[in-house]
């Protein structure tokens, strides 16, 4: 099972502000849908609340420590391990946020699908720092801002490099 992180982040690593995206990029929303459709999506409770409903066409797995938290149309689990068990048998699991979940799973991820938003924006949630030398860029498409996309942006795909032989 491939564990993939998917995120949009600004040049200063901001991924959110006030539990929402701090930009308007309709191309990124379409890209996100195309990459996640038919796959399990793993998210924290606050990310789920920012979306407001289960994402259609995907197995929605929400991690919450609140034992009373229940959502129709979602599998609610208490830990990352339970979430991965709930997604067992899938070819690829997509971690869609938020910041705490990205930080917890970065070291276990095999791939990252990143939308680089070429701007410095204010925010209160950040994508974790990572060592770029541990990752190999296997795909990149660059785009300019237009009427539907507030900033220039790039879609990149990073695969984890195999560990060096000792």
C-alpha positions in Angstrom: 0.0 0.0 0.0 1.4 3.3 -1.1 1.0 6.1 1.5 0.8 9.5 -0.2 0.5 13.0 1.1 -1.5 15.5 -1.0 -1.3 19.2 -0.1 -1.3 22.7 -1.5 1.3 25.0 0.2 2.5 28.5 -0.3 6.2 29.4 -0.6 6.2 29.9 3.2 4.7 26.4 3.7 1.3 27.9 4.8 -1.5 25.4 4.1 -4.4 27.0 5.9 -5.9 30.0 7.7 -8.9 29.9 9.9 -9.5 26.2 9.0 -9.8 27.2 5.3 -7.6 27.5 2.2 -6.0 30.9 2.0 -6.3 31.2 -1.8 -8.6 30.5 -4.7 -7.2 28.0 -7.1 -10.0 26.1 -8.9 -7.4 24.1 -10.9 -6.0 22.7 -7.6 -9.5 21.6 -6.5 -9.9 19.7 -9.8 -6.4 18.2 -9.6 -7.2 17.1 -6.0 -10.4 15.4 -7.1 -8.8 13.6 -10.0 -6.0 12.3 -7.8 -8.1 11.2 -4.9 -11.3 9.8 -6.6 -11.8 6.1 -5.8 -9.1 6.1 -3.1 -9.3 6.2 0.7 -8.7 9.7 2.0 -7.3 10.0 5.5 -7.9 13.3 7.4 -8.0 14.8 10.8 -11.3 16.0 12.3 -10.6 19.7 11.7 -9.9 19.0 8.1 -13.1 17.1 7.8 -15.0 20.0 9.5 -13.5 22.5 7.0 -14.8 20.3 4.1 -18.1 19.9 5.9 -19.2 16.6 4.3 -17.8 13.3 3.2 -16.0 13.6 -0.2 -18.0 11.6 -2.7 -16.5 8.7 -4.5 -13.9 8.1 -1.8 -13.6 6.1 1.4 -13.4 8.9 4.0 -11.4 8.0 7.1 -11.4 10.6 9.8 -9.1 10.5 12.9 -10.6 12.0 16.0 -9.7 11.5 19.7 -13.3 12.5 20.6 -15.1 9.2 21.3 -18.5 10.8 20.7 -17.5 12.1 17.2 -19.5 10.2 14.5 -20.2 11.2 10.9 -22.5 9.4 8.5 -20.6 8.3 5.4 -17.2 8.3 7.1 -15.1 5.7 9.0 -14.1 7.4 12.2 -11.0 6.1 14.0 -9.0 7.1 17.0 -5.4 6.7 15.7 -3.2 6.7 12.7 -2.7 3.0 13.0 -6.5 2.4 13.0 -6.8 4.6 10.0 -4.2 2.6 8.1 -5.9 -0.6 9.1 -9.2 0.8 7.8 -7.6 1.4 4.4 -5.8 -2.0 4.2 -6.0 -3.6 0.8 -6.0 -0.3 -1.0 -3.3 0.4 -3.6 -2.8 4.0 -2.5 -4.0 5.9 0.6 -4.2 9.7 0.3 -3.5 11.8 3.4 -5.3 15.1 2.9 -4.5 16.9 6.1 -4.2 18.7 8.2 -0.9 20.0 9.5 -0.7 17.6 12.5 -1.5 14.5 10.3 1.1 15.6 7.7 3.7 15.9 10.4 2.8 12.5 11.9 3.0 10.7 8.5 5.7 12.5 6.6 8.4 10.0 7.6 6.1 7.1 6.5 5.0 8.6 3.2 6.1 7.1 -0.1 4.9 9.9 -2.3 3.8 13.5 -2.1 1.5 15.3 -4.5 2.1 19.0 -3.8 0.6 22.1 -5.3 3.2 24.8 -4.8 1.4 28.1 -4.6 3.9 30.8 -5.6 3.0 33.4 -3.0 3.7 34.2 0.6 0.4 34.2 2.5 -0.7 34.7 6.0 -1.8 31.5 7.8 -2.0 29.5 11.0 -1.3 26.0 9.6 1.9 24.9 7.9 3.1 21.9 6.0 6.0 20.3 7.8 9.6 21.0 6.7 11.2 18.1 4.9 14.6 17.2 3.5 14.3 17.6 -0.2 17.3 15.4 -0.8 15.2 12.4 0.4 12.8 12.9 -2.4 13.0 12.7 -6.2 10.8 14.9 -8.4 9.0 12.6 -10.9 6.5 15.1 -12.3 6.0 18.8 -12.6 3.6 21.1 -14.4 3.8 24.9 -14.0 0.9 27.3 -14.5 0.3 31.1 -14.4 -2.4 32.8 -12.5 -5.7 33.5 -14.4 -9.3 34.4 -13.7 -9.9 31.1 -11.8 -6.5 30.8 -10.1 -5.4 33.6 -7.9 -1.6 32.8 -7.9 1.0 31.2 -10.2 1.3 27.5 -9.1 3.0 24.2 -9.8 1.8 20.6 -9.5 4.7 18.4 -8.4 5.0 14.7 -7.6 7.8 13.6 -5.3 8.7 10.0 -4.6 10.8 9.0 -1.6 14.4 8.0 -2.6 15.4 4.5 -1.6 17.6 4.6 1.6 21.3 4.6 0.8 23.0 1.3 1.3 25.3 1.3 4.3 
